[in-house]
Amino acid sequence: MSQNETLIDLIIAISKVKIKELERFDEVSMLYAIQQGCEAIAQRATKRIETLSHGGLSGRDTTEMLSMRTNVSGSELLL
């Protein structure tokens, strides 16, 4: 997967955030939408790591990547 394809996938994941949550445009709604986008990106990244692990990454590399992903939640990214 090229960098452009990865970027497109990230944009798609972010665009799937529930826009209805932004109707009031208050800070809580905006933060909630950002959190949802981060979680969607994290899920997609996890799937990609798992796919790559079957194509050449070592088990240790995959475990390290997945542990990095699970240690940073969407809410932590907002802090």
N, C-alpha and C positions, 0 to 999 in steps of 0.2 A: 504494500500500500504506500503510495507516494505521500509526501508531506501535504500536497494540495488536497488529496483525498481525505487525509486525516483532518485537515482544517475544515473541509466541507462537512464531514461527519460531526465535528464539534459544533459548527454553526447550526446544523439540523437539530442536534440534541438541545441546544439552547433555545431554538425557536419553538420547540414543543412545550415550553413552559406554559402553564395555564395563564393565559392573558387575562382571564376574568379576575384573577387575584390582583391585577394592577388597576382595576377600575377606580379605586379611590386614590391611587398614587401616593399613599402615605408611606412612611419609612418601613413600617412592618410589612406591608404588602410587597414592597420592592425587595426587601431582604428575603422574604419567603420565596419569591420568584427566583432570586439569585440562588438560593439554597437548592431549590428544585432543579435548576439548570446544572448546578455542580454535581448533584446526585446522579442526574442523567448522564453527564460526562463520565463520572466515575464508573458507572455501570458499563458503559460502552468500552471504557479503557480496560476494565477487568475482563470483559469478553475477548478483547483483542489480545491481552496478555495470555489468556488461556489458549487462544488460537495459535499464537506464536510459540507457546511452550510445546505444542505438538509438532512444531516444524523446526526445532533446532535449539531452542533455549534449554539450558540445563534446568533440572528440578530446583537447584539452589537459586538460580537467577529468578525463576518464576516465583518461588516462595518469597524472596526478598521484595520483588515488585508488588506482589499481592499484599504483603504486610505494610509496605509504604502506602498503598492505596487505602487500606483499611484504617491506618493511623491518622488519616486526614479526612475528616468528614466535611460536608458542605458547610456546616455551621462553624467549624474551626477555620475554614477559609475566610469567613466573614469577619473574624476577629482581628 
